[in-house]
Amino acid sequence: MYRLIAVIAAACCFWSGNAVAQRYSPYDPFVFYEGNSCTQDRLFSFGGFGSQSCTGFPSPCFGNNDEARSVLIKFDNLPFGFVKTYYLRVYDSPVRAGDKDSATITIVKRPAGRSTYCVSTFNKSKVWDFGNISRRRGRTDDGKIDGKISYIDTWYSP
């Protein structure tokens, strides 16, 4: 029985330092990292457009959501030309409550000569040539979202 559990665990994930490597696809446009500035372990990637809770099972984060502090945007994996604007929002709350902290990344165009960009933190608003990140501080929270992601929303406008 123990051997079967060990084989299943090894097939599902592998250890990397102190963190467990999570679901990752090279075709997903958003790759979340444990450290700020897309450093430390790659935790999980998120692809499809829609909403996903990062708590419970199954989830795209597989329970490791409280580690995510930055995200790598892979522009080659976004279908530019078909869609006008992309949005990625991360929430502190697993039910995306309006009173909680959140951060929204808006991508309005593919930047020239760039295939990826690292959003180094969710805690600060910033404007880039291709879009922006805007922070929303909830009325009941501390204003920080790094390492507290519990819900992910992605959508686009044609």
SETI-880742 format. One line per 10 residues: for each residue x, y, z of N, C-alpha, C. Coordinates in steps of 0.2 Angstrom, whole numbers, m for minus. Atoms other than C-alpha are relative to their C-alpha. Layout:
<nodes>
X Y Z X Y Z X Y Z  ... $
</nodes>
This chain:
<nodes>
4 m6 0 0 0 0 4 6 0  m5 m6 m1 14 12 5 4 1 m7  m3 0 7 23 8 m12 m5 3 m5  5 m2 5 7 12 m22 m1 8 1  1 m7 m1 5 29 m13 6 4 m2  m6 m3 2 23 33 m16 1 1 m7  0 0 7 22 29 m34 m5 6 m3  5 m5 2 6 40 m36 3 7 1  m3 m6 m2 14 54 m27 6 2 m5  m6 m1 5 30 53 m38 m3 2 m7 $
3 m1 7 19 53 m54 m3 7 0  4 m6 0 9 68 m48 4 6 0  m4 m6 m1 22 80 m43 7 m2 2  m7 1 m2 41 82 m39 2 5 5  m2 m5 m5 50 91 m25 6 4 m3  m5 m5 3 60 106 m29 2 5 6  m2 m4 m6 69 113 m13 m5 m2 5  5 1 m5 56 115 0 m7 1 m2  7 0 2 41 118 m11 m1 m5 m5  2 5 5 32 106 m22 m2 3 m7 $
2 m3 7 31 110 m41 m7 m2 m1  8 1 1 13 112 m46 m1 m1 m8  3 1 7 3 110 m62 4 6 m5  m3 m5 5 13 119 m77 m1 m2 m7  0 1 7 10 120 m95 4 5 m4  m4 m5 4 22 129 m107 m5 4 m5  5 m3 4 6 134 m117 m4 5 4  4 m5 m4 m2 144 m103 4 7 0  m3 m7 1 0 163 m104 3 3 7  m1 m3 m6 2 166 m85 4 m5 5 $
m4 5 m4 16 157 m74 1 4 7  m1 m3 m7 16 161 m55 6 m3 3  m6 2 m3 31 161 m45 0 1 8  0 0 m8 35 159 m26 3 7 2  m4 m6 m2 47 174 m25 m2 6 m5  1 m6 4 45 192 m31 5 0 m6  m4 0 6 52 196 m48 1 m6 m4  0 6 4 48 179 m55 6 m4 2  m5 3 m2 61 171 m44 m2 m6 5  1 6 m4 62 155 m33 m4 m5 m4 $
3 5 3 51 141 m37 m6 2 m5  6 m1 4 38 141 m52 m5 m5 4  5 4 m4 22 136 m43 m5 m3 m4  5 3 4 9 134 m56 m1 5 m6  2 m5 6 3 141 m73 m8 0 m1  7 m1 1 m14 147 m78 m1 2 m7  1 m1 7 m21 147 m95 m7 2 m2  7 m1 3 m39 146 m100 m3 6 3  3 m6 m2 m50 161 m98 m6 m2 4  6 2 m4 m63 160 m84 2 2 7 $
m1 m1 m7 m63 160 m65 2 m6 3  m2 6 m4 m54 148 m53 1 2 7  m2 m1 m7 m54 147 m35 7 m4 1  m7 3 m1 m36 143 m29 m1 m4 7  1 3 m6 m43 135 m13 m4 m7 m1  4 6 1 m50 117 m11 4 m4 m6  m3 5 5 m47 103 m24 m6 m2 m4  m6 m2 4 m47 103 m39 1 7 0  m1 m7 2 m39 120 m42 6 0 m4  m6 m1 4 m26 127 m54 6 1 4 $
m6 m2 m4 m15 131 m39 2 m6 4  m2 6 m4 m16 114 m30 2 2 7  m1 m1 m7 m16 122 m13 6 4 1  m6 m4 m1 0 132 m16 m1 7 m1  1 m7 1 m8 148 m18 3 5 4  m2 m5 m5 m2 156 m2 8 1 m1  m7 m1 1 16 156 m10 1 5 m6  m1 m4 6 13 166 m26 1 7 1  m2 m7 m1 21 183 m26 1 4 m7  m1 m4 7 24 187 m45 m3 m5 m5 $
3 4 6 18 181 m62 4 2 m6  m3 m1 7 27 179 m79 m6 0 m5  5 m1 6 16 185 m94 4 m3 m6  m3 2 6 20 175 m109 m4 2 m6  4 m4 6 14 186 m124 m2 m5 m6  1 5 6 16 172 m137 m6 m5 1  5 4 m2 3 162 m128 m7 3 0  7 m4 0 m11 176 m129 m1 1 m8  1 m1 7 m20 176 m146 m2 7 m2  1 m7 2 m17 194 m151 m3 0 m7 $
3 0 6 m27 199 m166 m7 m2 0  6 3 0 m42 190 m161 m4 4 6  2 m3 m6 m44 199 m144 3 7 1  m3 m6 0 m42 217 m140 3 1 7  m2 m1 m6 m39 217 m121 0 m6 5  0 5 m5 m34 204 m108 0 2 7  0 m1 m8 m37 204 m89 2 m6 4  m1 5 m5 m30 194 m75 0 4 6  1 m3 m6 m36 198 m58 1 m6 5  m1 4 m5 m30 190 m42 m3 3 6 $
3 m2 m6 m39 191 m26 2 m3 7  m2 2 m7 m35 189 m7 m5 m5 2  5 4 m3 m52 180 m4 m2 m5 m5  2 6 5 m57 163 m11 m7 1 m3  6 m1 3 m74 170 m15 m1 7 m3  m1 m6 3 m68 186 m23 m4 6 2  4 m5 m3 m77 197 m11 3 7 m1  m2 m7 2 m77 216 m15 4 3 6  m3 m3 m6 m71 220 3 8 m2 0  m7 3 m1 m54 210 0 5 4 m5 $
m5 m2 5 m38 215 m8 0 m3 m7  0 3 6 m36 212 m26 5 4 m5  m4 m3 5 m24 216 m41 m2 m2 m7  2 1 7 m29 218 m59 6 2 m5  m4 m1 6 m17 216 m74 m3 1 m6  3 m2 6 m23 224 m90 5 0 m5  m5 1 5 m14 219 m106 m4 3 m6  3 m3 6 m19 230 m121 3 m1 m6  m4 1 7 m6 226 m134 6 m5 1  m6 4 m1 8 214 m137 6 5 m1 $
m5 m5 1 24 224 m134 5 m2 m5  m4 1 5 36 226 m148 7 m3 3  m7 3 m2 52 214 m147 0 m3 7  0 3 m6 46 206 m131 m5 m6 0  5 6 0 39 188 m128 m2 m1 7  2 1 m7 38 189 m109 1 6 4  m1 m6 m4 37 201 m95 m2 m3 7  1 2 m7 38 198 m76 m3 6 4  3 m5 m4 26 207 m65 2 m2 7  m4 2 m5 37 207 m50 m4 0 7 $
4 1 m7 24 210 m36 m8 2 m2  7 m2 1 5 212 m35 m2 6 5  2 m5 m5 6 225 m21 1 7 m3  m1 m7 3 10 240 m32 m3 1 m7  3 m2 6 1 249 m46 6 2 m5  m6 m2 5 12 252 m62 m3 0 m7  3 m1 7 9 257 m80 6 m2 m4  m5 2 4 19 249 m94 m2 2 m7  2 m2 7 19 252 m113 m5 m5 m3  5 4 2 8 237 m115 m7 m1 4 $
5 0 m4 m4 239 m101 1 3 7  m2 m2 m7 m4 241 m82 m3 m5 5  2 4 m6 m7 233 m65 m3 5 5  3 m5 m5 m19 242 m53 m2 m4 6  1 3 m6 m20 238 m35 m7 2 3  5 m2 m4 m36 238 m25 0 m2 7  m1 2 m7 m35 238 m6 m7 0 3  6 1 m3 m50 231 3 m1 3 6  2 m4 m6 m59 239 17 2 m4 6  m1 4 m6 m55 225 29 7 m4 0 $
m6 4 0 m38 219 24 6 5 0  m6 m4 m2 m20 225 26 3 3 m7  m3 m4 6 m17 231 8 5 m4 m4  m5 4 3 m5 217 3 m3 m7 m3  3 6 3 m9 202 m9 6 m5 m1  m5 4 1 8 195 m12 0 m6 5  0 6 m4 8 177 m5 m7 m2 3  7 1 m3 m11 178 m2 m5 m2 m5  5 1 6 m19 173 m19 m4 m6 2  5 6 m1 m35 163 m16 m5 0 m6 $
4 0 5 m44 167 m32 3 3 m6  m2 m3 6 m40 170 m50 m5 1 m5  5 m1 5 m51 178 m63 4 2 m7  m2 m3 7 m46 180 m82 m5 1 m5  5 m1 5 m56 187 m96 3 5 m5  m3 m4 6 m54 197 m112 m6 4 m3  5 m4 4 m64 210 m122 2 0 m7  m2 1 7 m65 207 m141 1 7 m3 $
</nodes>
